[in-house]
Each structure stands twice: as structure tokens, then as C-alpha cells.
Amino acid sequence: MRLIGKWSHLIIDVVMIIALIAGPSYAGFAGRQADLAWILAGVMFLLVAFTLIKVVRFSMHGLIEAVVVVLILVFPWIANFAAGVHSRNFYMFAGIVMLAIWIMTDFRGVRSAGRAATPKPAEPPSPPPAR
């Protein structure tokens, strides 16, 4: 059973966007490493915005976010800044947190399927049998 629904996930995504924007300054790195964090924040912002206005379905949001998580985890080695301890640790921490959130999220909507349905109106009682 997945623990996080659509709205909770989108709120957590906004927090991650803020972390990706402020993180480089807080962690103490700049340059290309910071630029990549800001680009990822922009990608996440667009993903959240398109999901909210229903251009992107939430299940597709999950697939795109899975790719972003993998990119975040491998960026230090692909972009050749793994030797920078602050930037590498920042990306590893952000990637692990995003992976945990991704694993706990119900992207298919199964978690809230029973609660979203409107209750059925009560059926009128059947007339008594004729004698």
C-alpha cells in the first residue's frame, strides 16, 4: 500500500523545488553544480504545474519523476563533479529523499479510489407482495 496521495506528493514536490533552488547556497557550492540544481528545480516546477493543470497525468508525472531521480543520483559522476564533497552529498541526499517519496507515492490513484466515490442514494423500499 502506498502512503502518499496526489496532493501530498505535489506539496512535497514544491518543497523539493525550494530545496533545489536554495540548496547550493546553503551547501556551499556554485558554478555548474548549482546551475544543474536550478535547472532541475525548473523541470520539477514545470512538471508540477503541468500536473496541476492536467496537461500531464499523475501516472506520467511519476514516470518523469523517476527519470529525474535517476539523473539526480548520477549527475555527480556524469557531470564530473563527484570530487566536490558538498555538491556530491547534496545531490545524493536530494536523490535519496526523492526516491523514498517516489516509492511511497500512489501514482495510479489506488490509495484513494474508495474514498473518492460518491455515496449511492438509498434505494426505495420495495412494495409488499400482492395478496
MODELLER restraints for C-alpha pairs under 7 A, 6 or more apart:
rsr = mdl.restraints
at = mdl.atoms
rsr.add(forms.Gaussian(group=physical.xy_distance, feature=features.Distance(at['CA:2:A'], at['CA:104:A']), mean=5.10, stdev=0.5))
rsr.add(forms.Gaussian(group=physical.xy_distance, feature=features.Distance(at['CA:2:A'], at['CA:105:A']), mean=5.52, stdev=0.5))
rsr.add(forms.Gaussian(group=physical.xy_distance, feature=features.Distance(at['CA:2:A'], at['CA:106:A']), mean=5.12, stdev=0.5))
rsr.add(forms.Gaussian(group=physical.xy_distance, feature=features.Distance(at['CA:2:A'], at['CA:111:A']), mean=6.54, stdev=0.5))
rsr.add(forms.Gaussian(group=physical.xy_distance, feature=features.Distance(at['CA:3:A'], at['CA:104:A']), mean=5.41, stdev=0.5))
rsr.add(forms.Gaussian(group=physical.xy_distance, feature=features.Distance(at['CA:3:A'], at['CA:105:A']), mean=6.08, stdev=0.5))
rsr.add(forms.Gaussian(group=physical.xy_distance, feature=features.Distance(at['CA:3:A'], at['CA:106:A']), mean=6.95, stdev=0.5))
rsr.add(forms.Gaussian(group=physical.xy_distance, feature=features.Distance(at['CA:4:A'], at['CA:104:A']), mean=5.81, stdev=0.5))
rsr.add(forms.Gaussian(group=physical.xy_distance, feature=features.Distance(at['CA:4:A'], at['CA:105:A']), mean=4.49, stdev=0.5))
rsr.add(forms.Gaussian(group=physical.xy_distance, feature=features.Distance(at['CA:4:A'], at['CA:106:A']), mean=5.99, stdev=0.5))
rsr.add(forms.Gaussian(group=physical.xy_distance, feature=features.Distance(at['CA:5:A'], at['CA:105:A']), mean=6.02, stdev=0.5))
rsr.add(forms.Gaussian(group=physical.xy_distance, feature=features.Distance(at['CA:5:A'], at['CA:106:A']), mean=5.60, stdev=0.5))
rsr.add(forms.Gaussian(group=physical.xy_distance, feature=features.Distance(at['CA:5:A'], at['CA:111:A']), mean=6.90, stdev=0.5))
rsr.add(forms.Gaussian(group=physical.xy_distance, feature=features.Distance(at['CA:9:A'], at['CA:105:A']), mean=6.79, stdev=0.5))
rsr.add(forms.Gaussian(group=physical.xy_distance, feature=features.Distance(at['CA:10:A'], at['CA:48:A']), mean=6.50, stdev=0.5))
rsr.add(forms.Gaussian(group=physical.xy_distance, feature=features.Distance(at['CA:17:A'], at['CA:41:A']), mean=4.88, stdev=0.5))
rsr.add(forms.Gaussian(group=physical.xy_distance, feature=features.Distance(at['CA:17:A'], at['CA:44:A']), mean=6.48, stdev=0.5))
rsr.add(forms.Gaussian(group=physical.xy_distance, feature=features.Distance(at['CA:17:A'], at['CA:45:A']), mean=6.68, stdev=0.5))
rsr.add(forms.Gaussian(group=physical.xy_distance, feature=features.Distance(at['CA:20:A'], at['CA:37:A']), mean=5.42, stdev=0.5))
rsr.add(forms.Gaussian(group=physical.xy_distance, feature=features.Distance(at['CA:20:A'], at['CA:38:A']), mean=6.26, stdev=0.5))
rsr.add(forms.Gaussian(group=physical.xy_distance, feature=features.Distance(at['CA:20:A'], at['CA:41:A']), mean=5.55, stdev=0.5))
rsr.add(forms.Gaussian(group=physical.xy_distance, feature=features.Distance(at['CA:21:A'], at['CA:37:A']), mean=6.69, stdev=0.5))
rsr.add(forms.Gaussian(group=physical.xy_distance, feature=features.Distance(at['CA:21:A'], at['CA:38:A']), mean=5.48, stdev=0.5))
rsr.add(forms.Gaussian(group=physical.xy_distance, feature=features.Distance(at['CA:21:A'], at['CA:41:A']), mean=6.29, stdev=0.5))
rsr.add(forms.Gaussian(group=physical.xy_distance, feature=features.Distance(at['CA:24:A'], at['CA:30:A']), mean=6.34, stdev=0.5))
rsr.add(forms.Gaussian(group=physical.xy_distance, feature=features.Distance(at['CA:24:A'], at['CA:34:A']), mean=5.41, stdev=0.5))
rsr.add(forms.Gaussian(group=physical.xy_distance, feature=features.Distance(at['CA:27:A'], at['CA:86:A']), mean=5.99, stdev=0.5))
rsr.add(forms.Gaussian(group=physical.xy_distance, feature=features.Distance(at['CA:28:A'], at['CA:86:A']), mean=6.74, stdev=0.5))
rsr.add(forms.Gaussian(group=physical.xy_distance, feature=features.Distance(at['CA:29:A'], at['CA:86:A']), mean=6.64, stdev=0.5))
rsr.add(forms.Gaussian(group=physical.xy_distance, feature=features.Distance(at['CA:29:A'], at['CA:87:A']), mean=6.17, stdev=0.5))
rsr.add(forms.Gaussian(group=physical.xy_distance, feature=features.Distance(at['CA:33:A'], at['CA:87:A']), mean=6.54, stdev=0.5))
rsr.add(forms.Gaussian(group=physical.xy_distance, feature=features.Distance(at['CA:47:A'], at['CA:61:A']), mean=6.80, stdev=0.5))
rsr.add(forms.Gaussian(group=physical.xy_distance, feature=features.Distance(at['CA:50:A'], at['CA:56:A']), mean=5.50, stdev=0.5))
rsr.add(forms.Gaussian(group=physical.xy_distance, feature=features.Distance(at['CA:51:A'], at['CA:57:A']), mean=6.09, stdev=0.5))
rsr.add(forms.Gaussian(group=physical.xy_distance, feature=features.Distance(at['CA:51:A'], at['CA:58:A']), mean=6.31, stdev=0.5))
rsr.add(forms.Gaussian(group=physical.xy_distance, feature=features.Distance(at['CA:51:A'], at['CA:61:A']), mean=6.84, stdev=0.5))
rsr.add(forms.Gaussian(group=physical.xy_distance, feature=features.Distance(at['CA:58:A'], at['CA:107:A']), mean=5.92, stdev=0.5))
rsr.add(forms.Gaussian(group=physical.xy_distance, feature=features.Distance(at['CA:59:A'], at['CA:107:A']), mean=4.92, stdev=0.5))
rsr.add(forms.Gaussian(group=physical.xy_distance, feature=features.Distance(at['CA:59:A'], at['CA:108:A']), mean=5.72, stdev=0.5))
rsr.add(forms.Gaussian(group=physical.xy_distance, feature=features.Distance(at['CA:62:A'], at['CA:107:A']), mean=6.06, stdev=0.5))
rsr.add(forms.Gaussian(group=physical.xy_distance, feature=features.Distance(at['CA:69:A'], at['CA:95:A']), mean=5.48, stdev=0.5))
rsr.add(forms.Gaussian(group=physical.xy_distance, feature=features.Distance(at['CA:69:A'], at['CA:98:A']), mean=6.34, stdev=0.5))
rsr.add(forms.Gaussian(group=physical.xy_distance, feature=features.Distance(at['CA:69:A'], at['CA:99:A']), mean=6.23, stdev=0.5))
rsr.add(forms.Gaussian(group=physical.xy_distance, feature=features.Distance(at['CA:72:A'], at['CA:91:A']), mean=5.89, stdev=0.5))
rsr.add(forms.Gaussian(group=physical.xy_distance, feature=features.Distance(at['CA:72:A'], at['CA:95:A']), mean=5.42, stdev=0.5))
rsr.add(forms.Gaussian(group=physical.xy_distance, feature=features.Distance(at['CA:73:A'], at['CA:91:A']), mean=6.29, stdev=0.5))
rsr.add(forms.Gaussian(group=physical.xy_distance, feature=features.Distance(at['CA:73:A'], at['CA:92:A']), mean=5.61, stdev=0.5))
rsr.add(forms.Gaussian(group=physical.xy_distance, feature=features.Distance(at['CA:73:A'], at['CA:95:A']), mean=5.22, stdev=0.5))
rsr.add(forms.Gaussian(group=physical.xy_distance, feature=features.Distance(at['CA:76:A'], at['CA:82:A']), mean=4.44, stdev=0.5))
rsr.add(forms.Gaussian(group=physical.xy_distance, feature=features.Distance(at['CA:76:A'], at['CA:88:A']), mean=5.61, stdev=0.5))
rsr.add(forms.Gaussian(group=physical.xy_distance, feature=features.Distance(at['CA:82:A'], at['CA:88:A']), mean=5.33, stdev=0.5))
